[in-house]
Amino acid sequence: RLSDLMTMTSGLQPHDRPSTDNYFSVIMQLPSQHAPGERWAYASAPVDLLSIAAQRVSGLPLGEVFNRHIAGRIGARPFGWRSFGEFTLAASSFSTTPRDLARVGYLVMMDGRWDDGSGQEAILSPRRVAALQDRVDHGWDVVVVRPSPGEAHEVGAIAGRESREGADDLILAAARRKVERR
């Protein structure tokens, strides 16, 4: 089920090396270790399997869908995404500025609603926001590498660590704390 991939309870053997040669073939052939939904296990493969599924349904790479339907609607510049073959490498990294990443954190903090000055618009459904908040409960933190002014830097999710320096980082930390309190 897609929900098991989204919550990292797929039961698949964990695989967290997206730089592996023939990554697509590797993740498409992962054996099961547990029944789906039975056990949580961090790994990149489930996220990238979701990226494949999303692209096959939408006809667009997941990174393009994110940039068009989320980043663009909240005034963020397009995020840079790596790929494996024709698919977005969604699990391991993307590049953006701290300010644009803070916009995403603020969107989550505001329960998926965004006000661009013309009134609030629902960008994410309450169900999606709840799913993102559930991930935080699993110990996911956002790590921000502070760039030089105007320079995009790579950011990613790593368990148990968080940068809290600088105004943009403080916005993300505040968004994370609000999510955790729910």
C-alpha positions in Angstrom: 0.0 0.0 0.0 1.1 3.5 -0.7 0.3 4.5 2.9 2.9 1.9 4.1 5.5 3.4 1.9 4.6 6.9 3.1 5.0 5.9 6.8 8.1 3.7 6.2 6.2 0.7 7.3 6.4 -1.1 3.9 8.0 -4.2 5.3 10.7 -4.0 2.6 14.3 -4.7 3.4 15.7 -1.2 4.3 17.9 0.3 1.6 19.5 3.7 2.2 22.1 4.0 -0.6 20.4 5.9 -3.4 23.8 6.4 -5.1 24.0 2.6 -5.8 24.5 1.7 -9.4 21.3 0.5 -11.0 19.3 2.0 -8.0 16.0 1.6 -9.9 16.6 -2.1 -10.3 17.8 -2.5 -6.7 14.7 -0.8 -5.1 12.3 -2.6 -7.5 13.6 -6.0 -6.3 13.8 -5.4 -2.5 12.7 -8.4 -0.6 10.1 -8.2 2.2 11.3 -8.6 5.8 8.1 -8.0 7.6 4.4 -7.7 6.9 3.4 -4.3 5.6 2.4 -2.0 8.4 4.0 -4.1 11.1 7.3 -2.3 11.7 8.7 1.2 11.1 12.2 1.2 9.4 13.9 4.3 8.1 15.1 3.9 4.5 15.4 5.9 1.3 13.8 3.3 -0.9 10.2 3.7 0.1 10.3 7.4 -0.6 11.8 6.8 -4.0 9.3 4.1 -4.7 6.6 6.8 -4.0 8.4 9.1 -6.4 8.2 6.4 -9.2 4.5 5.8 -8.4 3.7 9.6 -8.4 5.4 10.1 -11.8 3.7 7.1 -13.3 0.3 8.5 -12.2 0.9 12.2 -13.0 3.2 11.8 -16.0 5.6 14.3 -14.4 8.7 13.9 -12.2 7.8 14.4 -8.6 10.2 17.3 -8.3 8.4 19.1 -11.0 5.0 18.4 -9.4 6.3 19.8 -6.0 7.8 22.9 -7.7 4.5 23.6 -9.6 1.9 22.8 -7.0 3.7 23.7 -3.7 6.9 25.8 -4.1 5.4 28.0 -6.9 2.2 28.6 -5.0 3.9 29.8 -1.8 6.3 32.1 -3.6 9.4 29.8 -3.3 11.8 29.4 -6.2 11.9 26.0 -7.8 13.8 23.4 -5.7 16.7 21.6 -7.3 16.2 17.8 -7.3 18.6 15.0 -8.2 17.3 12.1 -10.2 17.9 8.4 -10.8 17.2 7.7 -14.4 14.0 9.6 -15.3 12.7 9.7 -11.7 13.1 12.3 -8.9 15.5 11.2 -6.2 13.0 12.3 -3.5 14.6 10.6 -0.4 18.1 11.9 -0.3 18.4 15.6 -1.2 17.2 18.7 -2.9 18.7 22.2 -3.1 17.0 25.4 -2.1 17.6 28.5 0.0 16.9 28.5 3.8 14.2 31.2 3.2 12.4 29.0 0.7 12.6 26.0 2.9 11.3 28.1 5.8 8.2 28.9 3.6 7.5 25.1 3.4 7.9 24.9 7.2 5.6 27.8 7.7 3.0 26.2 5.3 3.0 23.1 7.5 2.8 25.3 10.7 -0.2 27.0 9.2 -2.0 23.7 8.6 -1.4 23.8 4.9 -3.0 27.2 4.3 -1.1 30.0 2.6 -2.0 33.7 2.4 -0.4 35.5 -0.5 -2.1 38.8 0.4 -5.3 38.0 -1.4 -6.7 35.6 1.2 -5.9 32.2 2.5 -5.7 29.3 0.1 -5.4 25.6 1.0 -2.2 24.3 -0.5 -2.1 21.1 1.4 -5.1 19.1 2.7 -5.5 18.7 6.5 -4.8 14.9 5.9 -1.4 15.6 4.2 -0.5 18.0 7.0 -1.4 15.4 9.6 0.8 12.9 7.7 3.7 15.3 7.8 3.2 15.9 11.5 3.2 12.2 12.1 6.6 12.0 10.4 8.0 14.5 12.9 6.7 12.2 15.7 9.1 9.6 14.3 12.0 11.8 15.1 12.6 13.5 11.7 14.3 16.9 12.0 15.2 19.4 9.3 18.9 20.2 8.9 19.7 23.5 7.3 23.2 24.3 6.0 23.6 28.1 6.2 24.6 29.4 2.7 26.2 32.7 1.7 23.7 35.3 0.7 21.9 34.4 -2.5 23.5 30.9 -2.7 21.3 27.8 -2.7 22.5 25.0 -0.4 21.6 21.3 -0.1 19.2 20.4 2.8 17.8 17.2 3.9 16.1 15.2 6.6 18.2 13.5 9.3 17.0 12.0 12.5 17.8 13.7 15.8 19.6 16.8 14.6 18.6 20.4 13.9 20.3 23.6 13.2 18.8 26.6 15.0 21.1 29.4 13.9 19.8 32.4 11.9 16.4 33.8 11.4 15.3 31.3 8.7 16.4 28.4 10.9 14.5 29.8 13.8 11.3 29.8 11.7 11.8 26.2 10.9 12.5 25.3 14.5 9.3 27.2 15.6 7.3 25.3 12.9 8.7 22.0 14.1 7.9 22.8 17.8 4.3 23.7 16.9 3.9 20.5 15.0 5.3 18.5 17.9 2.9 20.1 20.4 -0.2 18.8 18.5 
